[in-house]
Amino acid sequence: MLQAVLSNTDVEHLPSTLSADAAELQRQLQLHQARVFPPTAQKTIRPFSPSEAAGLIGIGETYLRQIAAEINVPEPLSNGRRLYSSADMDQIRVALDSKNGSPKYVPVRRGTEKLQVIAAMNFKGGSAKTTTSAHLAQYLALRGYRTLAIDLDPQASLSAMFGHQPELDVGEGETLHGAIRYEDPLPISSIVRSTYTPNLHIIPGNLELMEFEHETPRHMAGGNAATMFFARIGETLSEIESLYDVVVIDCPPQLGFLTMSALCAATSVLITVHPQMLDVMSMSQFLSMTSELMSVVERAGGRTNYDWMRYLLTRYEPNDGPQAQMSGFMRAIFGNRMLQNPMLKSTAISDAGVTKQTLYEVERSQFTRGTYDRAMESLAAVNGEIEDLVRNVWGRK
């Protein structure tokens, strides 16, 4: 009866509709991208005020001014004030270590300190996984660590935030898939890109990453995979291990072969979670599935021991009663596996994201002072806590 009522004009051909919508959406996004960032535009990292630079270097503002005057870096502006670029801060770190006669302020790995690979994950959207990864990677670079960000999410939001539009700037074989594919893999060094932030490199992503999910079952069934899927990212990273101190991997929002390979390559795991009941219930399923899959991988020889694993509350509103209750609920269960500091929900972070920028890139003047300062304090607390975990693994105070 229903079929008789519906005419052909009432029926949507889903593949055609989705294809047309995708094409139009991509066209409009490209137009928007051109308006926000014209073809000749280049993303840059802003200079930092003396108080910001002192905090990132780890010294007092007065001492910073003294060192800056001694080595004349950076050159003062016409009003005598100094603004510090990331490169300036690196020069000052070198000068401080030379002055003190010990490697304290240049934080790169030394001796037997091993590469830290942090996998940020959750398979529910809205957990701020990519926002967390972007700010963490940029923070570590600004602190002087040689940092590599890997966008393993086919949606490639991390790539877009760092100036690499997946539809326009990332070609075939230019994602991590190019280095981990089973046939004719490329050297990983050929797909690493520099960014506008000194000390920060990126391996961008796009939809090509999904091919690994389709290729892996075929190769496993054929028994012709030289390296098991779960070891491919780790083995590939070993080729460039000496060039970096920290790798931050933005994992895809599902438990596929890419995520499992990233987990086996990681030395640490960061699970982001929005403190709402539905999100926490979803995470419960996610944790059970991850545990089961990792047990299978472990039996096949995959590495499943980590230096640390932490849960991070994101988009947290401390004045929201249900969120505060859920936060207490999780802390009672997970104890010290929860990061002490949550990532606060902030209009400053979300507004910066509209133009594909992090809070380290936008000027304070674009926001009300209190909004900006609260967001920056939250970022500093969360990222500083993660940095401390990395340094503890290395045996540093």
N, C-alpha and C positions, 0 to 999 in steps of 0.2 A: 504494500500500500504506500509506504513511505517512498519507495523507489519510483512509483508512478507519479507522485506529487513533484518530485525534484526533476527539473529539466537539466539539460546539459550545461546551461549557462550558470546553474547553481553549484556546479562541481569545480573544485580547485584541483588542478594537476600539480601536486606538491613539488616534484622535482623542478618543473618549469617556474613555478612561483618563487621557490627559494632561490633558484639561479638568477632570476630577474631582480629579486630584492637584494641579493648579495652584490650583483653588479652595480646597481644604483647606489647602494649604501657605500660601496668602495669608492665610487666616483665622487659622491658628496664628501666622504672623509678626506679624499685627496684634495678637493677644493678647500675644505676647512684647513687642512695641513698647510696648503699654500698660502692661505690668508694669515694663519698664525705664525708660520715660519716660511717666508718666501724662499724660492730655490737658492737664492744667493746667501740666505741667512745661515749662520753657524751658531750652534749652542755653545755657551761658555759657562764657566764656573765663576761666580762673582768674587771680587776681593772681599777680605774679611777685616772687620774692625780690630783694633788692638785687643779688646777684651775677648773677642771670639778667637783670634789667633793665639792668644796666650792660653786659652782653655784647650785648644786643639793640640798645642805643643806640650802643654803640661807644666807651664811656669807662671809666675806672677806677671801681671801687666807691667809693673815697674821694671822688672828684670828684662822683659821683652824689649822695652824701649831702650834700655841700656845696650843690649846686644845689637839691636837694629842700628843704633847710632855708631857702635864700634865698627861694624862691617858695612855700614851704609846700605843695608838691604831691608826693605825697598827704599828707593830714593824718595825723599819726602815730597809731598805735594806743595803747591805754591803757598798754602797756608801753614806749612810745616807739619801737617798731619800725615801719618803713614797708614796706608791700607795694604793688607798683606795677601798676596796670591798664594795658591797652594805651593808653587815652586819656591816662593820666598820663604815659606815656612820650612820647606825641606832644607834650604840653605842655612837657615837659622839652627835647625837641629844639628846639622853637620858642625857648625861653628860651636855650638854648646858642647858637643862631645869632644871636639878638639880642645876646647878650653878646659874641660873637666878631666881629660885624659882617660875617659872610659866610655864605652858604648851604652849610653843610657837613653838618649832622646831619639836617636835613629832606631826605630823598633824592628828592623828586619831580622829574619831568622838567623841564628848563629849556631855554629857547631852542629850538634845532633838534633836540634829542634826540628820537628817534623812539620810538613805542610799541613795546615788545618783546612779541611773541606767541610763547610757547613751547608747541609741540605735543609732548605726551608720548605715545609710541606703542610698540606691539608687538602682534602678533596672536596671541600664545600666552598662554593664561591662566597665572596664577601668577608673572608677572614683576614683580609689585608696582607696576604702572603707576599704579593709582588711589591706593594708599598714598603713592607718591612725589609724585603731583600734589597730594594733599591737604596733605601736610606742607610742600611747597614753597610753595604758595599762602598757607598760614597763616603760614609763616615770613616771607615777603616783606611781608605785611600787618603783622606784629609789628615788622618792621624799619622800618616807616613808609611803604612804597610803596603807592600806590593800586592795588589788585590786583583783577582780575576772574577768577574761576574759571568755566570753561564745561564742563559735563558733557555730552559728546557721545556717551557710551556709553549705549545703550538700557537696559542693566542698572541704571544710575543709582546705583552704589555711592557715588560722590563726593557726590551730592546727599544720600544718606542720612547720610553722615558729617557733613555740615554742617547736619543737622536738617530736611531736606526729604524726607519719605518719598514715593517716586514714586507709589505706589498711592493714597496718601491726600491728599497736599498739592499735587500737580502736575496741573493740569487741561489740557484741550485748548487748544493754542496757547500754553502757558506754558513750553515748551522752546524751544531755538534754532530748532527746526523752524517755529515760529510766525513767525519773522522771515525765514527763508530759503525758505519754501515759494513755489511759483510763482504761486499764486492768492491774492489778498488777503493779502499779507504784512503783519505787524504791525510797528510801530516797535520796534527792539530795546530802546529805553529802557523800554518797557512790560512787558518780561519779565525785566528785571534785578531781582534781589532783594538786599536787605541781609542780612547774617548777624550773628551774635552777636559776631563779631570786628570791631572797628573797622578801617577801610581795606579790608575784604574784602567784595566782592559776589559773587553767584553767579547763573548761568543754569542752572537744574536740568535734569535729563533724565528721560525715562521711555520706554516702548515706542513712543510717538508718533514718535520720531526715525527709526524704521525706515521711516516713510512716505516720507521723502526718497529712500530707496533704490528704492522702487517708482515714485515719481512721475517721477524723473529720466529713465529710459529712455523713458517715454511722451512726455515733453515733447521729448526729443531727436529721437525718431522723427517727431513732429509738426512739428518745426522752429519751435515757437512759444515757446521759452524766451527771455525778454528778456535774461537774463544767463546765460552758460554756468555749469554747475553748479560748476565749480572756482573761480569768482570770487564766489560768493554770500556765503560767510562773510566774506571780506575786505571786500567792499563794505558789508556790514551792520555790521561792526565800525567802519568809518570814521565812522559816524554818532555814535559815542560815544568816539572816539579821544582826545579832549582830556580826558576824565574819568579816565583811568587811565595808569599807568606800565607795568604788566606785566599781560599776559593769560596764564593757564595753561589750556591745553585738554587735557582728558582724552579722548583719542581712542577710538573703538570698537575692539574687538579683531579687526578685519578690514579688508581693503583695499577698502572700498566707496566710494561717491560722497561720503559724509560725511567719511571720512578724507582723501580726495584734496582736497576743498575746504578742510579744515583745514590741510593741508600747504601749499596755495597761499596761505592767509591768514597762515601762520606766518612769523616772521622767524628762528626757531631751532627745532631739533628735538632732542628728548631721547629716546633709545631705551633702554628698560630691558631688561635681560637677566639671567636667573638662570644662574650659571656651572655648568651641568650639560650633559653632552654632548648629550642630546636637545634641550634648549632651544637650544643654540648651533646644532645642525643645523637646527632649525626656523627660527631667525633667518636662516640662510643663504638658505633659500627665500624668506623674507619680504623680505630685502634685494633679491634678484633680481627679485621681482615688483614691488616698489615702484619700482625703477629703470626697469623696462619701462613701467609705467603713467605714471610722471612724465615719461618721454620723450614719450609720447603727448600728455600734457597740455601739455608745453612747446611742442610743434609747433602746438598749438591756441591758444597765446598765454598759457598759464599761467606764473606766476612760480615759478622753481625754484632761485633762488639764496638762500642763507641766511647770516646773520651768523655762525652757528656750528652745528655738529652734534656731539653727543657720545653715547657709549655709557656707560650707568651700570650697574655690577654691583649687583644687588639680592639681598637675603636671603643675603648672603655669610657663610660660616663660614670664617674664616682658618685654623682648625685642621683643616679637612677637606682631606685630601691631594688628592683629585680636583678639588675646587673651586679650590684654590690652583694646581694644574697648569693648569686651564682658564683661570684668570685670567691666568697668565703667557702662555699660548698666544694669548689675545685681545690682550693688550698688545703682544706681539711683532708682531701683524698690524696693529692699528689705531693704535698709537703714541699721539700726543697727542690723538687723537679719543676716547680713553677718559678719563673723569673720573679724576683721581688717587685720589679717595676713593671706596670702595665703601659701599653702604648695608648695614650689618651685619644679619644675622638676629637678631631680638631677641624674647624672650617678652613684653617690655614693650610693644612696638608691636602684636604680635598680640593680647595680652590687652586692650589699650585698644580695639582694633578690634571686640572682641566687643560692647562697648557703644557702638559707632559713634563713637568718640572718637579724636582724635589724641593724640600724646604731649604736645603743648602744652596739652592740656586736663586731663589727669589729674594728680592730686597725687602727688608723689614718694613719699609715705608708703604708697601702695598697692603698692609694689614693694620688693624688696631694693635697697639703695642702689647697689650695684655694677651691678646689671642696668639700673637706670634711668639712671645716669650714663653707662654705656657707650653706651646707645641715644641719649641726648641728644647726646653728643659726636659720634657718627656722623652724626646728622641735621645738626648744626651744620656739620660739615666738608663734607658733600655740598651742602647748601643754600647755604653760604657760597661754595663754589666756583662754583656756578651764578650767584649774585649777582655775583661778580667778573666773570664772562663778560658779564653784562648791563651792568655799569658800564664795562667795557672798550669795548663797542660805543658807549657814550655819550662815550668819551674821558676817563673819570674814572679816577683812581688807585684 
